[in-house]
Amino acid sequence: MRIGQSQDIHRLVEGRDLIIGGVKIPFEKGLLGHSDADVLTHAIIEALIGAMGLKDIGTHFPDKDPRYAGISSMKLLKETKKMLDENGYKTVNIDSLIIIEKPKMAPYIDEMRSNIAGILETDIADINIKATCAEGMGFVGRGEGAVAQAVVLIDDK
């Protein structure tokens, strides 16, 4: 068994879609990044890559590479699943946290869990997603950005 953990941060800006966990969430701002900036999926991908001992997300999906401009993070998660398969690992479970002031994440969490479980070919019960706000404090509390954290456990197939 191997454990990986990661955190991802993206700025909230006007003129971008808000996509978290592969779900397009209605909101006046979206996350800024080279890809779709899906903060949750990025944290999960990097935690999985780290658990395999394969460095980090930027090593495999560099933000300077035009192939990844605007790409769906769900496609990046599919590539990460291939890495798991090639290295003889399966996902045991994921525990993750989204920190964002607005909008509320609760209505979207089950769809996020389903998206991630489907790609990783694991039971939805093995994917846990929590959400909280920053109580008005710091850049998250001011609505300037979002943070996601993930801890993963993988094991040999």
N, C-alpha and C positions, 0 to 999 in steps of 0.2 A: 504494500500500500504506500502511496505517496500523496503528500498534501501540497497544494499550491494556494497562494493568496495574491490578491492584487487590488489595486484601486485605480479608478480612472476619473478624470475631471474634464468637463467641457463647459465652455461659455455659452450662455443663452443669448440669442440674438434674434432680431426681427428678420423676416424673409427666409427662414429655414423651417422645414418640417420638424416637429418634435417626435422622434422615433426612439422608443426605449423598449428593450426586450423584443424587438421586431414588430412592435405595435405603433402605428401612427396615431398619436394622441392629439385631439383638437386643442390648440393653444395658440396664442398670438406670437409666441417665440419658439425657436427650435435650437438645437445644439449645433455649435459651430465646429467643424472639423473637415479633414480631407475626405473622409468617407461620409456615411450618413451620421456619424458622431454618436452612435448608440452607446451611451456611457455604460449601461449595464452589460451589454453583450461584450464590449471591449474588456471590462474587468474580468468577466468569466473566461474569455479567450486567453487573456494573459495569465490568469491563474492556472488554466489547464496547461498552457505551454510551460509555465514555470514548474508545475508538478512533474512534467516529463523531463525537466532539466534541459530544455531547449531554448534557453535565454528568455526573450521577451517578444511582445507583439510587434514591436518596431523592427525586429530582426526579420520576421517572416512577412510582414505587411507594411513596408516602410511608407510613411506619409509623404515622401517625395516621389514615389513611384506613380506615374500617371494611370497605371492599371487599376489603382485603388481609388481614384478620384470619384467621389459620389457613390461608391459601391455600397451595397447593402451589407451590414454587419452580419446578417444571417448567412450570406455567402462566405464570409470570413469564418464564421463558426463551422460551416460545412467543411471548409478546408482544414480547420483545426480538428474536426472529427476524423478526417482522413489521416492526420498526423497521429492521433490516438490509435487508430487501427494499424497503421504501419509500424508503430512502436509496441504493439501488443497490449494496449491498455483499454480499459473501459471506464466510464464515469460511474462512480459509486454514488456520490451525492454532491450537491452544490448548495451552499447557504450564502445568500447575497443580500445586499442592502442598497437601496436607492435613497439618496439624500437630496431633496428638492423642495423648495418652498411651495411652489404652485406649478402645475395643477396637482390635485390629489391623485395618487397612483392606484388606490384600492380598486376602482372599477376595471382596471386593465391587467392586474397581476395574474389572474388565472390564464388569460390569453398569452401573456409573456411566458409563464411556466410551460404551457402547452407548446409554444413555438420552440423553446429551448430543448425541452424533453424530446420532441419529435426529431430534431436534427441530431441530438446526441444519442438517439435510440435508447432512451432510458425511461423509466416510469415517471410520470408527472409528480408522484409523491417524493421522488428523489431530488426535485428542484424546488428549493425554498427561496422566495423573494419577499423581502420586507421593505417597507418604505417609511421614511420619517422626514420631518422638516427641521429647519435650523432655528425655529422660534424667533425669526427676525434677525438673527445674529450672523455677522460675516457676509462673505460674497454670496453664499447660498441663501441666507436669510434676506438679502437685498434683492433676490431674484436675478442675480448676475450669472449664475451657473448651477451646475448639478454635479454630484459626486456619486459614484457607485463603488461598492466594495464587494469582493467575492472570495470565498474560501471553497476549495474543491478537494474532493478525495477521489483518487483514481486507484485502480488495481489492475493486476494482470488479468487478461481475458481468461 
